[in-house]
Structure formats: structure tokens, C-alpha cells
Amino acid sequence: MTPYEFHVVILEARDKTKVSEQLYKSVVKTLEINRVGHSRITLPSVLELPPALRIAIEATKGTEPTKGNGWQRPDGYIILGSFLKNEMACNALVYTEVLRSLQDLACYYTLPISYGLIVADAIEESANYGELGHSAALSCINLIDLKQRFGLEPSSILAP
């Protein structure tokens, strides 16, 4: 049994390593202060975030809190990544679609999912957003708490 009250999965796009590390470190610091355990899944780019989230949800949605595959059913998810403006011709569309897909999954499964997604003009600008990771972690913790206050098991998946 983990000494933590809750457990979250961090899905992290690693295509901007410097930004990713700063986001991740600030998330972990906030989770540790609040005694929330975590697992980490790294991905090559932000485009993989929605399907990876769906895979993680489906793989861990069994009735037991801990599955035989070594993954604990999480109470929430924190999504991290960054987009650079002008990096790809359809950047605004990609950002919108990634965010929409993630939000669709959160609403469909009634899961606490928070985001630390950065849109910046340059990598140097985006590297100053460590505070965003802190906010994403607090948001996920607050959503887990809200679900619990309404009498729902934090890790429960409530698909229609």
C-alpha cells in the first residue's frame, strides 16, 4: 500500500525537453507537498497525448484499485506539453484539437484531468512557465477532492 492518499498519472510530451523537465519538476514538487503519489508516462510529442490518455484509462479501468500489470488505477491525470507558435503550419488547430480530445475524455469518463500545456513564441519564453506545472497539479488535486466530496470513489470511472 502506498503512503499516499491519492495517485495520479502524469502524461508528458517530451519533444521540448527543457520545458518538459521544468513542468514535470514543478508538478512533482506540488504532488509531494500534498502527499499525492504519481506514475509517469513520456511521449514523443503532444499529438500522442489524447490516444495515450485513452490507452491509460482503458488499461486501468478494471474493478480492482491495482491491476496485475503493475499499474495502479489512478485518481487523476496531469497532462504536460508545449507548443511553439509557427513550429507547424496548423499549430493553433493542433492545440485546439489536442485540448478538445483531452477534455472529451475527461468529461466522458468523469475523471479529474488537468493540463499544463504551454503555447509560446520561443523555447526560451516557454521555459519560464514552471508555475504552470504547479497550477496543473493543484487543479488535479482539487478535482479529485471534488469528486470525493460528492461521494464518488476518486479513481472510479463513470462512463455513460
C-alpha positions as protocol buffer text, in pm:
chain_id: "A"
residue {
  index: 1
  type: MET
  ca { x: 0 y: 0 z: 0 }
}
residue {
  index: 2
  type: THR
  ca { x: 134 y: 340 z: -92 }
}
residue {
  index: 3
  type: PRO
  ca { x: 176 y: 601 z: 184 }
}
residue {
  index: 4
  type: TYR
  ca { x: -6 y: 845 z: -40 }
}
residue {
  index: 5
  type: GLU
  ca { x: -375 y: 922 z: -19 }
}
residue {
  index: 6
  type: PHE
  ca { x: -417 y: 963 z: -396 }
}
residue {
  index: 7
  type: HIS
  ca { x: -231 y: 859 z: -709 }
}
residue {
  index: 8
  type: VAL
  ca { x: -211 y: 1042 z: -1043 }
}
residue {
  index: 9
  type: VAL
  ca { x: -59 y: 959 z: -1379 }
}
residue {
  index: 10
  type: ILE
  ca { x: 146 y: 1229 z: -1547 }
}
residue {
  index: 11
  type: LEU
  ca { x: 139 y: 1208 z: -1927 }
}
residue {
  index: 12
  type: GLU
  ca { x: 422 y: 1419 z: -2060 }
}
residue {
  index: 13
  type: ALA
  ca { x: 513 y: 1514 z: -2417 }
}
residue {
  index: 14
  type: ARG
  ca { x: 894 y: 1527 z: -2426 }
}
residue {
  index: 15
  type: ASP
  ca { x: 953 y: 1700 z: -2759 }
}
residue {
  index: 16
  type: LYS
  ca { x: 1072 y: 2015 z: -2578 }
}
residue {
  index: 17
  type: THR
  ca { x: 1293 y: 1853 z: -2313 }
}
residue {
  index: 18
  type: LYS
  ca { x: 1394 y: 2169 z: -2126 }
}
residue {
  index: 19
  type: VAL
  ca { x: 1031 y: 2281 z: -2094 }
}
residue {
  index: 20
  type: SER
  ca { x: 914 y: 1930 z: -2008 }
}
residue {
  index: 21
  type: GLU
  ca { x: 1163 y: 1896 z: -1723 }
}
residue {
  index: 22
  type: GLN
  ca { x: 1063 y: 2227 z: -1568 }
}
residue {
  index: 23
  type: LEU
  ca { x: 692 y: 2142 z: -1590 }
}
residue {
  index: 24
  type: TYR
  ca { x: 748 y: 1792 z: -1453 }
}
residue {
  index: 25
  type: LYS
  ca { x: 964 y: 1905 z: -1161 }
}
residue {
  index: 26
  type: SER
  ca { x: 709 y: 2165 z: -1053 }
}
residue {
  index: 27
  type: VAL
  ca { x: 425 y: 1910 z: -1076 }
}
residue {
  index: 28
  type: VAL
  ca { x: 616 y: 1653 z: -870 }
}
residue {
  index: 29
  type: LYS
  ca { x: 710 y: 1909 z: -605 }
}
residue {
  index: 30
  type: THR
  ca { x: 345 y: 2010 z: -564 }
}
residue {
  index: 31
  type: LEU
  ca { x: 227 y: 1647 z: -558 }
}
residue {
  index: 32
  type: GLU
  ca { x: 484 y: 1554 z: -293 }
}
residue {
  index: 33
  type: ILE
  ca { x: 389 y: 1852 z: -74 }
}
residue {
  index: 34
  type: ASN
  ca { x: 26 y: 1735 z: -95 }
}
residue {
  index: 35
  type: ARG
  ca { x: 118 y: 1366 z: -43 }
}
residue {
  index: 36
  type: VAL
  ca { x: -6 y: 1252 z: -382 }
}
residue {
  index: 37
  type: GLY
  ca { x: 177 y: 964 z: -548 }
}
residue {
  index: 38
  type: HIS
  ca { x: 240 y: 955 z: -921 }
}
residue {
  index: 39
  type: SER
  ca { x: 342 y: 749 z: -1221 }
}
residue {
  index: 40
  type: ARG
  ca { x: 497 y: 899 z: -1532 }
}
residue {
  index: 41
  type: ILE
  ca { x: 436 y: 822 z: -1899 }
}
residue {
  index: 42
  type: THR
  ca { x: 654 y: 1004 z: -2151 }
}
residue {
  index: 43
  type: LEU
  ca { x: 560 y: 1054 z: -2513 }
}
residue {
  index: 44
  type: PRO
  ca { x: 747 y: 1196 z: -2812 }
}
residue {
  index: 45
  type: SER
  ca { x: 507 y: 1481 z: -2886 }
}
residue {
  index: 46
  type: VAL
  ca { x: 178 y: 1646 z: -2792 }
}
residue {
  index: 47
  type: LEU
  ca { x: -6 y: 1467 z: -3072 }
}
residue {
  index: 48
  type: GLU
  ca { x: 24 y: 1140 z: -2881 }
}
residue {
  index: 49
  type: LEU
  ca { x: -133 y: 1279 z: -2562 }
}
residue {
  index: 50
  type: PRO
  ca { x: -504 y: 1204 z: -2637 }
}
residue {
  index: 51
  type: PRO
  ca { x: -456 y: 843 z: -2755 }
}
residue {
  index: 52
  type: ALA
  ca { x: -210 y: 775 z: -2471 }
}
residue {
  index: 53
  type: LEU
  ca { x: -462 y: 907 z: -2219 }
}
residue {
  index: 54
  type: ARG
  ca { x: -733 y: 682 z: -2365 }
}
residue {
  index: 55
  type: ILE
  ca { x: -499 y: 381 z: -2352 }
}
residue {
  index: 56
  type: ALA
  ca { x: -408 y: 455 z: -1987 }
}
residue {
  index: 57
  type: ILE
  ca { x: -775 y: 491 z: -1891 }
}
residue {
  index: 58
  type: GLU
  ca { x: -878 y: 170 z: -2066 }
}
residue {
  index: 59
  type: ALA
  ca { x: -580 y: -26 z: -1926 }
}
residue {
  index: 60
  type: THR
  ca { x: -655 y: 73 z: -1566 }
}
residue {
  index: 61
  type: LYS
  ca { x: -1034 y: 87 z: -1551 }
}
residue {
  index: 62
  type: GLY
  ca { x: -1081 y: -260 z: -1402 }
}
residue {
  index: 63
  type: THR
  ca { x: -1272 y: -300 z: -1077 }
}
residue {
  index: 64
  type: GLU
  ca { x: -962 y: -350 z: -862 }
}
residue {
  index: 65
  type: PRO
  ca { x: -761 y: -46 z: -746 }
}
residue {
  index: 66
  type: THR
  ca { x: -438 y: -220 z: -854 }
}
residue {
  index: 67
  type: LYS
  ca { x: -410 y: -421 z: -1175 }
}
residue {
  index: 68
  type: GLY
  ca { x: -180 y: -718 z: -1230 }
}
residue {
  index: 69
  type: ASN
  ca { x: 15 y: -525 z: -1494 }
}
residue {
  index: 70
  type: GLY
  ca { x: 184 y: -316 z: -1224 }
}
residue {
  index: 71
  type: TRP
  ca { x: -21 y: -1 z: -1280 }
}
residue {
  index: 72
  type: GLN
  ca { x: -232 y: 140 z: -1003 }
}
residue {
  index: 73
  type: ARG
  ca { x: -571 y: 274 z: -1108 }
}
residue {
  index: 74
  type: PRO
  ca { x: -516 y: 649 z: -1086 }
}
residue {
  index: 75
  type: ASP
  ca { x: -737 y: 904 z: -919 }
}
residue {
  index: 76
  type: GLY
  ca { x: -649 y: 1163 z: -1182 }
}
residue {
  index: 77
  type: TYR
  ca { x: -426 y: 1260 z: -1471 }
}
residue {
  index: 78
  type: ILE
  ca { x: -197 y: 1555 z: -1536 }
}
residue {
  index: 79
  type: ILE
  ca { x: -117 y: 1631 z: -1899 }
}
residue {
  index: 80
  type: LEU
  ca { x: 205 y: 1821 z: -1978 }
}
residue {
  index: 81
  type: GLY
  ca { x: 338 y: 1954 z: -2308 }
}
residue {
  index: 82
  type: SER
  ca { x: 431 y: 2257 z: -2510 }
}
residue {
  index: 83
  type: PHE
  ca { x: 357 y: 2403 z: -2850 }
}
residue {
  index: 84
  type: LEU
  ca { x: 576 y: 2657 z: -3023 }
}
residue {
  index: 85
  type: LYS
  ca { x: 390 y: 2905 z: -3238 }
}
residue {
  index: 86
  type: ASN
  ca { x: 495 y: 2888 z: -3602 }
}
residue {
  index: 87
  type: GLU
  ca { x: 653 y: 2546 z: -3549 }
}
residue {
  index: 88
  type: MET
  ca { x: 394 y: 2387 z: -3772 }
}
residue {
  index: 89
  type: ALA
  ca { x: 156 y: 2549 z: -4013 }
}
residue {
  index: 90
  type: CYS
  ca { x: -157 y: 2434 z: -3832 }
}
residue {
  index: 91
  type: ASN
  ca { x: -33 y: 2484 z: -3474 }
}
residue {
  index: 92
  type: ALA
  ca { x: -348 y: 2657 z: -3345 }
}
residue {
  index: 93
  type: LEU
  ca { x: -563 y: 2380 z: -3489 }
}
residue {
  index: 94
  type: VAL
  ca { x: -341 y: 2108 z: -3339 }
}
residue {
  index: 95
  type: TYR
  ca { x: -351 y: 2274 z: -2996 }
}
residue {
  index: 96
  type: THR
  ca { x: -729 y: 2313 z: -3013 }
}
residue {
  index: 97
  type: GLU
  ca { x: -784 y: 1953 z: -3122 }
}
residue {
  index: 98
  type: VAL
  ca { x: -547 y: 1807 z: -2861 }
}
residue {
  index: 99
  type: LEU
  ca { x: -716 y: 2007 z: -2586 }
}
residue {
  index: 100
  type: ARG
  ca { x: -1065 y: 1919 z: -2713 }
}
residue {
  index: 101
  type: SER
  ca { x: -979 y: 1549 z: -2729 }
}
residue {
  index: 102
  type: LEU
  ca { x: -840 y: 1552 z: -2375 }
}
residue {
  index: 103
  type: GLN
  ca { x: -1142 y: 1739 z: -2242 }
}
residue {
  index: 104
  type: ASP
  ca { x: -1378 y: 1497 z: -2420 }
}
residue {
  index: 105
  type: LEU
  ca { x: -1209 y: 1206 z: -2241 }
}
residue {
  index: 106
  type: ALA
  ca { x: -1224 y: 1385 z: -1905 }
}
residue {
  index: 107
  type: CYS
  ca { x: -1597 y: 1451 z: -1942 }
}
residue {
  index: 108
  type: TYR
  ca { x: -1682 y: 1111 z: -2089 }
}
residue {
  index: 109
  type: TYR
  ca { x: -1508 y: 914 z: -1813 }
}
residue {
  index: 110
  type: THR
  ca { x: -1576 y: 1169 z: -1535 }
}
residue {
  index: 111
  type: LEU
  ca { x: -1208 y: 1179 z: -1446 }
}
residue {
  index: 112
  type: PRO
  ca { x: -1001 y: 1454 z: -1288 }
}
residue {
  index: 113
  type: ILE
  ca { x: -771 y: 1564 z: -1569 }
}
residue {
  index: 114
  type: SER
  ca { x: -569 y: 1884 z: -1558 }
}
residue {
  index: 115
  type: TYR
  ca { x: -339 y: 2042 z: -1810 }
}
residue {
  index: 116
  type: GLY
  ca { x: -1 y: 2207 z: -1816 }
}
residue {
  index: 117
  type: LEU
  ca { x: 4 y: 2286 z: -2188 }
}
residue {
  index: 118
  type: ILE
  ca { x: 217 y: 2580 z: -2294 }
}
residue {
  index: 119
  type: VAL
  ca { x: 187 y: 2780 z: -2614 }
}
residue {
  index: 120
  type: ALA
  ca { x: 488 y: 3005 z: -2662 }
}
residue {
  index: 121
  type: ASP
  ca { x: 661 y: 3207 z: -2932 }
}
residue {
  index: 122
  type: ALA
  ca { x: 1004 y: 3060 z: -2849 }
}
residue {
  index: 123
  type: ILE
  ca { x: 1154 y: 2785 z: -2637 }
}
residue {
  index: 124
  type: GLU
  ca { x: 1319 y: 3047 z: -2414 }
}
residue {
  index: 125
  type: GLU
  ca { x: 981 y: 3203 z: -2340 }
}
residue {
  index: 126
  type: SER
  ca { x: 817 y: 2870 z: -2264 }
}
residue {
  index: 127
  type: ALA
  ca { x: 1099 y: 2768 z: -2029 }
}
residue {
  index: 128
  type: ASN
  ca { x: 976 y: 3025 z: -1775 }
}
residue {
  index: 129
  type: TYR
  ca { x: 645 y: 2850 z: -1710 }
}
residue {
  index: 130
  type: GLY
  ca { x: 734 y: 2618 z: -1422 }
}
residue {
  index: 131
  type: GLU
  ca { x: 445 y: 2774 z: -1228 }
}
residue {
  index: 132
  type: LEU
  ca { x: 206 y: 2619 z: -1481 }
}
residue {
  index: 133
  type: GLY
  ca { x: 305 y: 2272 z: -1358 }
}
residue {
  index: 134
  type: HIS
  ca { x: 225 y: 2375 z: -1001 }
}
residue {
  index: 135
  type: SER
  ca { x: -118 y: 2502 z: -1110 }
}
residue {
  index: 136
  type: ALA
  ca { x: -189 y: 2185 z: -1307 }
}
residue {
  index: 137
  type: ALA
  ca { x: -107 y: 1968 z: -1005 }
}
residue {
  index: 138
  type: LEU
  ca { x: -328 y: 2176 z: -773 }
}
residue {
  index: 139
  type: SER
  ca { x: -612 y: 2166 z: -1025 }
}
residue {
  index: 140
  type: CYS
  ca { x: -598 y: 1786 z: -1043 }
}
residue {
  index: 141
  type: ILE
  ca { x: -589 y: 1757 z: -662 }
}
residue {
  index: 142
  type: ASN
  ca { x: -889 y: 1990 z: -636 }
}
residue {
  index: 143
  type: LEU
  ca { x: -1086 y: 1786 z: -891 }
}
residue {
  index: 144
  type: ILE
  ca { x: -1006 y: 1463 z: -706 }
}
residue {
  index: 145
  type: ASP
  ca { x: -1123 y: 1626 z: -383 }
}
residue {
  index: 146
  type: LEU
  ca { x: -1444 y: 1749 z: -551 }
}
residue {
  index: 147
  type: LYS
  ca { x: -1523 y: 1402 z: -679 }
}
residue {
  index: 148
  type: GLN
  ca { x: -1470 y: 1261 z: -330 }
}
residue {
  index: 149
  type: ARG
  ca { x: -1685 y: 1531 z: -166 }
}
residue {
  index: 150
  type: PHE
  ca { x: -1973 y: 1424 z: -389 }
}
residue {
  index: 151
  type: GLY
  ca { x: -1937 y: 1072 z: -253 }
}
residue {
  index: 152
  type: LEU
  ca { x: -1765 y: 920 z: -554 }
}
residue {
  index: 153
  type: GLU
  ca { x: -1461 y: 698 z: -528 }
}
residue {
  index: 154
  type: PRO
  ca { x: -1178 y: 917 z: -661 }
}
residue {
  index: 155
  type: SER
  ca { x: -1049 y: 652 z: -902 }
}
residue {
  index: 156
  type: SER
  ca { x: -1395 y: 548 z: -1025 }
}
residue {
  index: 157
  type: ILE
  ca { x: -1462 y: 573 z: -1396 }
}
residue {
  index: 158
  type: LEU
  ca { x: -1818 y: 678 z: -1474 }
}
residue {
  index: 159
  type: ALA
  ca { x: -1871 y: 639 z: -1846 }
}
residue {
  index: 160
  type: PRO
  ca { x: -2230 y: 684 z: -1970 }
}
